[in-house]
Amino acid sequence: MPRRILTSLAILSLACAPARAQRYYPVSTPEGDFLRSLGFAEYSHAVANRINAETSIMVNEYMWNVVKNENRENAERRKEQRAAEAKAFKDRRDRIDNHPNARDVNDGSALNSVLHDLLDKSVSESAARYAKIPLDADVIRRIPFQRADKGETFSMGRLSLKGKGKRAVAFEDGRFARAIARYQRAVDDALELAMEEKMTESAIKDIEKAFDDLEDLFKRTPHVLDPRHQKLYVEGKEQLDKMRRSPGLFMRRDLQSVFREIDSYSGTTVDELVRFMQRHKLSFAPAETSVERELYPRLYRALVVHREATTGKRPN
């Protein structure tokens, strides 16, 4: 082969060899690296926002379902509770109206239930008067009354110590005779003023002073304080506690007429008692003393007999 040709081939071979072996790499610069990292950060932030949004939606849906389920369960529980309360109320009303227990009688509920029936507008007044169910006039002075509109409780039996069975056994002791006489005199004076509608503050203070003296004597009497006579002490203290709240009621003008009528009351039938309570908007208050608890069962039976004679209604 001619030498010139060989030389040309050698030159061409050398020229082509670098071309086959050439590689291209991205150029790295600070500016490029910054832009690439910024783009990656924005992409990562977008991905994170999407994940957060999806998570928030799922959490909200979960919480909404939890609240919805809880509200439904609470509504069902409230419904069941209301139904149970309504049934309990209905059962209690049925018991009080038809077969009251001792507690229903003593707290006045059973008596007030019968009273409500007797005061119904459909009840004939002439039929009620004709029934003539007897009731001792003195009973009215032992009944604890309650003002239906104001909730005030009062009883002449709690205020006065005059009459058989009005005093706790402890006060039957002769050592209390003088103190009781002073107290009763103050009460009688106040009643006279009430009947004349001339009540004075000094009359009330006389009752309070006489009461304080009686209570002080009670607390200083060894016989009453003796642990062996605990029943005497408990009954005496119970009566004093009831008496303490009564004198202030004398200052009420709207109650003075009630006291005046009770003091002069001479009714002898259940109907007369019912009409008296109707006039003054009274109901039966809870029996709290032994005298009242002894009275209420008998009074309840008399009311029931009167209701049956007047309306024909009998307990179921």
Secondary structure, DSSP 8 states (H G I E B T S, - for coil): --HHHHHHHHHHHHHHHHHHT--------HHHHHHHHHHHHHHHHHHHHHHHHHHHHHHHHHHHHHHHHHHHHHHHHHHHHHHHHHHHHHHHHHHHHHS--HHHHHTSHHHHHHHHHHT-TTS-HHHHHHH--B--GGGGGT--EEETTT--EE-HHHH---STT-S-GGGGSGGGHHHHHHHHHHHHHHHHHHHTT---HHHHHHHHHHHHHHHHHHHT-HHHH-GGGHHHHHHHHHHHHHHHTSGGGGG-HHHHHHHHHHHT----BHHHHHHHHHHTTEEE----SHHHHHHHHHHHHHHHHHHHHHH-----
